[in-house]
Amino acid sequence: MLKAVAAKHDRKPAQIAIAWLLIQPVVSTVLIGANRVDQLRENVKATEIFLDQEDMAQLDAISQLPIEYPGWPLGS
């Protein structure tokens, strides 16, 4: 799904992942890594991406963590 959202926006999956992180209310800082200037430029371009409701639903679904014990028997 990440690749599909990236293709929809004609961006790289890493850029979509960064854009998704930037709008998460529980994320206060996104640290990006780059070994070269061109990588840094690509990562910074993530700030220009607008993810719509459909994108967010898909990305939220694939990033959902499994419920851990003791909550898993309760389904919560």
N, C-alpha and C positions, 0 to 999 in steps of 0.2 A: 504493500500500500504506500509506503514511503516513496518508492520509485514512481508510482503512479501519480502521486501529488507533485513530485518534482517534475515529471514530464508535463503535467498540466500547466505548470508555471514556467516551463522551459528553464529550469534551474537544476542544480545538483542536489542530491539527497542530503548532503551535509548542510547546505544552505537552508533547506526546508526544516531540518532538525533544529538548527539554530533559531530560525524564525519562530518555530513552535515554542522553544524554550523561552524566548524573549517575551512571550505573552502569557506565560504561566504565572498565576498570582502568587504561587509559593516559591518562585525562583527570584531571588533578589539580584543575582549577578550571574552572568554567563561568561565563562572564561574560554576564550578560543585560542587554539594553538596553531602555529604556522612555522614552518622552517624556511619559507621563502616569502618574498614580498607579494608575489602573485597569489599565494595561498591566503595571505592576510586580506588582500583585496577581495578575493572570492568570498571569504567568510563575512567580511563587513557588508557585502551586498545583501546579506540575509536581512538586514534592517529595512530593505526596500520591498520586501515580500508581504503581500496582504493575503492572509489565509482566511477563507470564508468558513461559514458554519459547516459545510460538507467536509472541507479539508480538516477542520478541527475534530469533527466526529471520527473520521478515519484515523487520524493520528492519535487521538485519545484512546481509541480502541486497541491499536497495536502497542501502545505504551502501558496499557493496564497491567499492573502487577497481579500475580495470583494472590488470593487470600491466604494468609498464613495462619497456622495454629495459634491460638485456640479458636479463631474466628471461622475457619473453614467448615467445621461441622454445623455451624449455625447459618452458613450462607451469607454472612455479612462481612 
